[in-house]
Amino acid sequence: MNWLDNLVSYVSPLAGVRRAQARMALDTVRAYDAAKVGRRTDGWIAGGGSANAEIAPALHRVRQRCRDVVRNNEYAASALDKLVSNTVGTGFTAKAPNQAMWDAWCDYCDADGQLDFSGLMELAHRTRRESGEVIIRFRPRMPEDGFEVPLQLQVLEPDHIDSTKTGPMPNGNYAITGVEFDALGRRVAYWLFPQHPGEIAGFRLNSLESRRVPASEILHYYRKRRPAQVRGMPELGVSLLRLRDLADYEQAELVRKKIEACFVAFVRTDDANQQLGEAKQGASGQRQEKVAPGMIKYLSNAEGVEFGTPSAAGGYGDYTVTQLHAIAVGAGTTYEQMTGDLSRTSYSSMRGGLVEFRRLIGSEQWLALVPMVMKPIAQRFQVTAKLAGKQREAIAPFIWTPPKLEWVDPFKDVMATKEAIRAGMMSLSEAIRERGDDPARVFAEIKRERDELRAMGILSDADAAISERLIDASTAAQVMNQQ
C-alpha cells in the first residue's frame, strides 16, 4: 500500500479494508487481456443488454439480408440446402399408437393443400434456417370439412409477428417483440398480422392490424442461444459481411480482368497515319483498328508495339478458400459440403468432418426440432382425434426416427454395425433406427418377403439359415421346411 492507503487505514480501518478489496478486484480485472483498455482494445464496444434488447433492433434487417444472400449468393444457397437436407431430408418417420390414422393425416395436414407432413417440416426448417425462426399455426377444421382428424397445419414466416408489440399490455400482461407473457413469464399469446406485411397482393381490410392469437394455437420454432431469448436469429447472420465482401472482391477482380483484356496493344509512333492492323472509320469518326491472326507488321526503329499481358492476381485462390472456410463455419456446415470442392480432402478428413457436422445436425434435431415442433404436433393430433371420437388408444408419445444419413464408405459402416450387434453393444432395432427406418416395418417386410420366397421355393443367402450355415440346397430346403 502507498502512504495514502496507510493514512486511510490509520484513520478508518474499515475504509482501508474497502480500498484494499477494491484494489484487489481491479488487479483481478486487469488480469484478463480482454478487459484491459488500451490501444489493442480501442473502439471495441460490447453491449451489455439482454438477448431481447440486442435482437429486437437488429432482427428485421438481419433477416432481410440473410434472405437476400440466399437469393443472390451461390455459397449461401448451397449452405442452406445442405443444412436442410441433412436435418430433415425426406422426412422423419413416426411410430404412432394409431399408425394408419397418422399416416392418412400426414397426407392432408397442409392447410394450403400442397404438401404432406414431411414437406411441411422441410419448409418449416428451411424458413427457420433462413429467417432465424418460423411460425406453425394449428388450424382446427369443422366436421363438415370431411377430415377424419379435423386439424391442419399452416407454416408462416416470422414477418407475421408484430414486433412493435413491446411493453405493458392493457390486460396486465407484458409483450416482447410481439410475444405476450403473463405475470409468471409464461407465453400466453402471439400478436400476428393476418397477412404478410410485404405481400404483393391487395391487402384485406385491417390486414395490417395485428391480432391476438392464443399461444396454444402457435408453435414458435427457433434455436434458443441465451436464457430468456424470445425471438430467433439466423446463424448465417454472422457471415453476412464476409459473404458480401467476398462477392465484392470477386466482382472487382472480374472488372480488372475485363479492363486489362480491353487493351490489346500499345503502339509508339510519331506518325498519326501509322496503323498496326486493318483500320476503318467508325460511325463516331474515330478510327477503329483490328488485329487479325497471322499478320506481319514492319516498324521503323523509332516505332514500337507492346501487347497487353493481363497479370494474375496473387493469392486470389488462397484468399477465396480462406474466406469460404470461415463462411462455412459461420453457416454451420463444412467447406466441402458448401462448395462441393473435395480436392483438399482425404477419406479420413472427410469422415472426421462429417462426424462433427452430424453432431451439430443431431443437436438441432433432438434439442429443437423434435421438442418444439414434432412432439407438440403429435400431442395435438391425438387430442383432436380423441375429441372427434376417432382414437380409442391412450395418448402416448410418438417414437421419431430421423432420416438416414449416408457415410463416405457404406460397406465399412455396415460391417462395423454388424459387429456391434454381434458383440451385444447395440440392438438390431437401434441399428435400423440409426439408418432412418422403423424396425417394426422392416421386420414385417422381411418376414413377408421370406414367406413369399419360401412358398415359391426360392432360396436366398439373405437368410442367415443359408448364408451362415453354408449348406447345400437340399439341406437348406429341409431347414426351411422345419422353420
N, C-alpha and C positions, 0 to 999 in steps of 0.2 A: 504494500500500500504506500501511497505517497504521503506527503506531510498533511495534505488536506483531509485525506481519509483518516489519518491518525487523530487529527484535531476533532473531526466529526465524531469519531468513536469515543474520544475522551469526553466530549460534551454530552453526547446521546448515544449510548451503546446500541440501542435499538436501530437508530438511523444508520449507524455504522454497519450493522449486520445487513440491513437492506441494501446499502451501497455495495457491499461485498457480494451479495447474492446477484444483484443486477450486473455487476462486472463479470461474474462467472457465467451468467446467461448470455451476455454479449460475446464472451470468448467462445462459448459453445456455438452460437450462430455463425461466428466468423470462421469456425472450423469447416463449414460447408462452402466449397467454392461457389456453388450456385447461389448462395445467399449473400455473397460479397457484392459491394457496389464499387465499380471501377471502370477502367477502360474496356475490359472484355465484356462486361455486362451492361455497358451504357446503351440505353434505348430498349432494353429488354423489359417490356411491360407485360406483366402476368396478372390477369384478373382474379379476383377472389370471390366471385359471385357463385351462387348455386348453379346446378346443372340447368335449371329452367331459366335463370337470369341470363346465362350465356347462350342458350339455344334459341330463346324466343326472338331476339332481334336479328339473328342470322339465318333462321330456319328457312324462310321463303326464298331468299337469294341463293343460298347454297343448294337447295332443292332444284331450283330452276337451272342453275349452272350444271348440276350433275346430269340433268336430262339433256341439256344442250350438248355436252361432250359425248354422251351415249349416242345421240343422233348423228354427230358430225365427226367423231374420232373413232377410228377403227380399233384401237387398242382398248378404249373404254368399253365399246360394244362387245368386243371379244371377252374381256374380263367378266362382264355381266353375264354373258351367255354361259361361260364356264362355271361360274358360281351357281347359277340357277340349275343347270343340267346336272351338276354333281349333288346338289342339295335335294332337289325334288325329282329330277329325271323324268321317268314315265309315270311317277306317282307312287305314293305309299299304298301298301295293301293293309287291310284291317281284318281282324278276326272278331266278328260281332256275335252277340247272343242270338240275333235273328239275322243270319248271314244273307239269306235270299232277299229279305226286305231291304237290307242295307245296300246290296248290290243293285237292286232296282232303283232305289232312291238316288244313288250316285249318278244315274243317267239323266234324271230330271231335276237335279238340285240347283241348277243355274237359273237365277231369276231372269236373265237375258235370253235363256233358251238356246245357247250356242255351245257351251262346254259341258263336260262331265265334271265329276268331283276332282279328278286328277288335274284336269285343265284349269279349274278354278284355283287349286293350290299352286300350280305353276305361275298363274297370273298374279296371285297374291304375293308370292315370294319374289317374283320379278319386280313388282311395284315396291316392295319393302327394300330390296337392294338398291333400286334406282332412286327412290324418293326418301328412303330412311324409315318409312312406316307405311302402313296400309290399313284401311278400314274394311271390315267384313260385317255386313248387316244381315241379321236374321229377318226373313220376310215370311211371316205366317200367312197361310192361304185359307180360303173358305172351303167348306166341304163341297160346294158345287163346282169348284175348280177341277175336281176329278183326280186329285193326287191321293195315293194310298196313305202317304205321310204328308199332311198339309204344311210343308215347310220348304222354303228355298233360301238360297244364299245370294247376296249381291256384293261384289267386290267394288270398292270405291277408292279413289285416290285421296290422299290426305288433304288435298286442297278443299275438300268439302267441310273440314273442321274450321269453324270461325275462330281464328287465332286472336281476334281482338277482344274476345270474351275473357277478360282477366280482371280479377278483383272481387270484392264482396258482391253477393247476389241478393236480390230482394227477399228471397226465402230464408236468408240466414246462412246459406252455404257460401262457398267461395269458388272461383274458377281460375284456372291457369291455362292460358292459350287454348281456350275452347273446351276444356275438360272440367266438369263441375264435381266438387268434392263436398262431403258433409262435414260436420264438426269433428268427426273422428278420423278424417282423412281418407274416407272410402270413396271410390268413384261411384257417382250416382247418375250422371247424365253426360251426354255429349251435345254440343251445340253444332249442328250441321246445316249447311246450305242444301236445299232440296235439289239444286242443280250446280254443276261445276261452275265456279266463278268465271272461268275462261272459256266457256262453251261457245262454239261458233254459231249455234242455232239461236233462234229468238228466245229470249227469256220469258218464262212464265210469270204470272202475276206474283209479286212478292218473292221471287226466286232468290233474290239477294238478301233476304232476311233469314238469318239462321233460326233454326227451330230446335227445341229441346227434345232429345231422344233419350230414353232411359238407357243406362249403361248395360242393363240385362239384354238389350237388343243389339249390342255392338261388341265386336271383337277388335281390339286395337293391337295389332301385331307390329312390334318393333324390338330392337335389341337394347336392353337397359344396361347402360355403361356406368351410371352413377346412381347412388341412392336417391330416391325421391324424383328421379327423372320422369317427366310426364310425356314428352314427345321424343320422337326418334330422329336421328341424323344419319344420312347415308355415309358409309365408310369411305366411299370414293371421294368424299369432300376433301380428305387430307391430301389427295394427289391432284386436285384441280389445277392449281397454279403450275405444277410441274408438267402436266399434260398440255396446258396452253403454251408454256414456254417452249416445250419440245416441238409443238406444232409450228410455232413462230420461227424457231431455229431451222427446221426443215424447209419452211417456205422461203426464208432468207437465203438459204443455200441454193435452192432451186432458182430463185431470181438471179443470184450471182452467176450461176452456170448459164442461164439464158443470155445474160448481158455479155458474158465472155464469148459465147457462141455467135453473137451478132457481128463481131469484128473478125472477118476472115483474114484480112491482110492489111498491113500498114506500109504505104509506098512513100519513099522520099524522092522528090524530084522538084526541079525549078520550072519545068515545062508544064503549063496548065493543060496542054492538049495531050500529054502523055497518058497512056492507058495500059493497064495490066491485062485485061481480058476484053471481052466483047462489050462495047458500050452503046447505049441508046439513050434518047432523050425521053424523060418521063413526062407525065401529064402536068406536073407542077413546075416543069422547066429544069429540074435537077437531072444531072447525068446519073444514069443507073448502069452499073457495070457488073458483069457476071464472069466468073472464072470457071472454065469447063475442064474436065479431066483430060490429061494428055497435052495441054497447051504448053508451048515453049515461048518464053518472052526474053528478048535480049535487052539489057540495060547498060547504060554508059557507066563509067567509073564514078560519076558524080551522083548516080542514082542508086537506090536500093529498095529492097522489099523485105518485110518481116511478116511472117504468118502468125496469126493468133494461136496461142497454145494455152487453152484453159488449164489452170492448175488444180490439182486435187486438194481438197480441204483436209489438212492434217488433223487426225484424231476424230474425224466425224463419226466413224463407225463405233469407236470405243465410247465416245461420249453418249451416243444414242443408246447403246446397250446398257450403260450405267444408269441412264435416266429411266429406261424401261424396267430395269430391275427394281428401282425404287418405286415406280408406279405400280408394279405388280404387288409389291409388299404392301403398299397402302390400300390397294383394292382387295387384298386378302386371297390372292391366287399366286401361282408360280409364274416365273418369266416364261418358261417353256409352254405352259398352257395358254397364256395370254397371247404370245406371239407366234406359236407354232414352230419356233426355232429350236431344233433338237441337236444342232451341230456342236454345241458346247457341253453335251451331257453324255454320260455313260449309263449303263444299266443300273449300277449301284446308286449313282447320284439321282437318277430319275426316280427310282423306287424310294429312296430316302426322302426326296422332296414330296412325293405323293403321300407318304406316311404322315408327315406333319400337316400337309394340306387337308387330309381326310380327318385328322383330329379336329381341325377347325370346322370342317363341314359337320362332323358329328356333334360338336358343341352347339352349332346353330340348330341342328335338327332336334336334339333332345332337350336343350335348355331354353329354346324359344319357340320353334315352330310347333312341336307337339303339345307342350303345356298351354301355349297361348292361343292356339288355333284348333288343332285336331281334337284334343280332349274335350274342350267346351262344345264343339260341334257334335261329337258323339253323344255327350250328355244331353244336349238339346234335342237331338234326333230321337233318342229313346224316350224322353219325357213327352215329346209331341206324339210319338207313336202310341204311348200308353194312354194319353188323353183321348186320342182318336179311337181307342179300342182295338188297335192293330197288333200290339205286342203284349204277350202274356208272360214272357220271361222277365225276370227281375232285372232292373237296371244295373249294369255291370260295366267296368272299364273295358275298352277295346284293347286288343293287342296289335300294336302298329309295327309294321315291317318296312324299313326304308328300301329304296330302290337298290338294285345290285350295282356295285362299283367294280369295274374291270381293272385288273392289275396288268403290269407290264408283261409278266410271264405267267399266264394262267395255269400251265401244266405244273410248275413248281408249287404254286399256291394250292392247287387241288391236292397234290401229293402231301404237302405239309398238313393240310386239313385232315386228310385221310389218316395220317399217322397220329395226329392229335386225338382223333376219335378212337382209334385202336388203343391208345395209351390211357384212355379214360380221362383225358384232360378237358374234353368238351363233349357235348351230346350231339347226336346226328341232327336233332331238331335245331339246336343252336347254330350248327354249321349251315343248315338250309336257310335259316333266318338271316344270317350274315350275307347270303347271296341274294337277298331280297325276295325270297319266296316264302309261301306259307307251308309249314311242314305237313299239316293235315291234308292240304290239297295235293302236295307232292306224293305222300304215301298212298292216297286214294288213287291217284293216277297210275302209280307204279303197280299197285295191286290189280287194277282194271286191265292194264296192259299185259301183265304176266298171265292173268287168267285167260285173256284172249289168245295169247301165243300158245299157251298150254292146250287150249281147246282146239287150236288149228294144227297142233303137232309141230310147232316151230321151236327150235332150241336157240337160245341167245346167251352169250357169255356175260351179258349184263346181270344175269342171275348168279349170285355167289355160289349156289349149289353146283354150278357148272364151271365157272371161272376159277374157283379156289380149289376144288377137288381134283381138277384135271382128269376127268373120267371120260370114257368113250361114250358114244351116242346111245348104245343100248342100256348101259348102266344109268346114264343120265335120264333116260325115259322111265326106268324103274323108280329112280329117286323122285322124279316129278309126279309119278302116279301115287307115291306114298305120301306126298305132302297134301 
